[in-house]
Amino acid sequence: MTHVRWRIAVLCLCGNTLSWLDRSALGVALPYMKTELGLDPVQAGYAFGAFVFLYLPAILLSGALADRFGALRLGALAIGLWSVTIALMGAVQGAVAIILLRMLLGLFESGGTPSWIKATMTWFPRSERARGVAMFDSGARFGATLALPVMAALIGVVGWRLAFVGIALLGLLWLPFWLRTYRDDPASHPAASREEVDFIRSGQSREASDEAQVGWWELLGSPTTWALVVLTFFAACQAWFNLAWVPTYLVEVRHFTLLRVGSLGAIPGIAGIAAGFMSGILADLLLKRGFSTTFVRKGCIVSGLALSSCIALTPLATDLAMAMTLLAIANFGLSFGSVALYTLPLDLAPVPGRASSLGGIQIVGTLSGGLSFPLLVGYLLHWSEGSFVLPLALAGATSLLAACVCLFILGPISPIRLKRHESAPLLHRAPAA
């Protein structure tokens, strides 16, 4: 049997890595842009939040576009446009230009995640989906982690302006590989054997032909959908804090040099990468051994988020080693839980063709956290004259709130039952064992 599906997974991993590298770049460059451009914490907070301003409404449409037109075209268009946008960041002269370009970056990156979800749903049977999701989702950690050494190295060599151009070129180099390798139908891929195509289809429990019977607006009518959004909102707050403000914390509070930002600053991200793969492998193993989907998904989410709350203790660290250890443990827990969290649309979608639509709705929770939390931190830093004590405490508290929502509000992890189709058995599969 061929293994083309894993090539697809690698491409999705690379695409997601580039997405998060580009959106993370401002956080790394900010300490070195502030002096030249005269940015204060509130302006920086608006710049971080601006990414989400257009991303938030566009992600719903992007999920539907991925279902309708496929991941091939949407993924290629998205990464081409956002690469051009990030290159233009090197020409900014003030806060207004940064905010406008961050808005455009968010608009164009909105096509990325639904494309990777659609590709995973298309190319992987249920028994391997957690690992497929773990691969592309780990791109968030790869991108955010690589942003520190890559941007630090580029800034050190060519300055922060050309550093943005350099990372934009990486996205343009990815495009021909995606266009040459990916297919929206596994059966049409010249390198995929019949055995592999049959394996993929036999492991997909519901027929994609049912997807036209379910509109995304019907998903919005389910309490499960809204519980998923609230859970994701609270879980995302710490992730956005790490993306936007941790590099500034390391430079301004822990007095990191550019060299340390690019080396020691990557340690929490490396811990997160390892946790993401461990979570996916463990979930697949437990499912194969007969544990219920509810037990596996909720167990990973709750334990990971509870562990990540230790970020609140970072201000108490008396030395650099202790501070970096706490940040690494927190990022490990956050990543461990996020793989299961972003697998939920594949488990909850009433038909497989609507997994990316549900994923798009879930991302609304992620982006709501991205719109509000970095901006809130900006104001807190302004009011406290640069103290990170309260922002770090809030980052830990939101993770605990997310764990509580998962444990006590989100119901069993099984396909959403839509009222108008309750008499149509084709729309439902038996709850996963």
Secondary structure, DSSP 8 states (H G I E B T S, - for coil): ---HHHHHHHHHHHHHHHHHHHHHHHHHHHHHHHHHHT--HHHHHHHHHHHHHHHHHHHHHHHHHHHHH-HHHHHHHHHHHHHHHHHHGGG--SHHHHHHHHHHHHHHHTTHHHHHHHHHHHH--HHHHHHHHHHHHHHHHHHHHHHHHHHHHHHHHHHHHHHHHHHHHHHHHHHHHHHHH--SSGGG-TTS-HHHHHHHHHT--S-GGGGGG--HHHHTT-HHHHHHHHHHHHHHHHHHHHHHTHHHHHHHTS---HHHHHTGGGHHHHHHHHHHHHHHHHHHHHHHTT--HHHHHHHHHHHHHHHHGGGGGGGG-SSHHHHHHHHHHHHHHHHHHHHHHHHHHHHH-SSGGGHHHHHHHHHHHHHHHHHHHHHHHHHHHHHTTS--HHHHHHHHHHHHHHHHHHHHTS--SS----GGGTT-GGG------
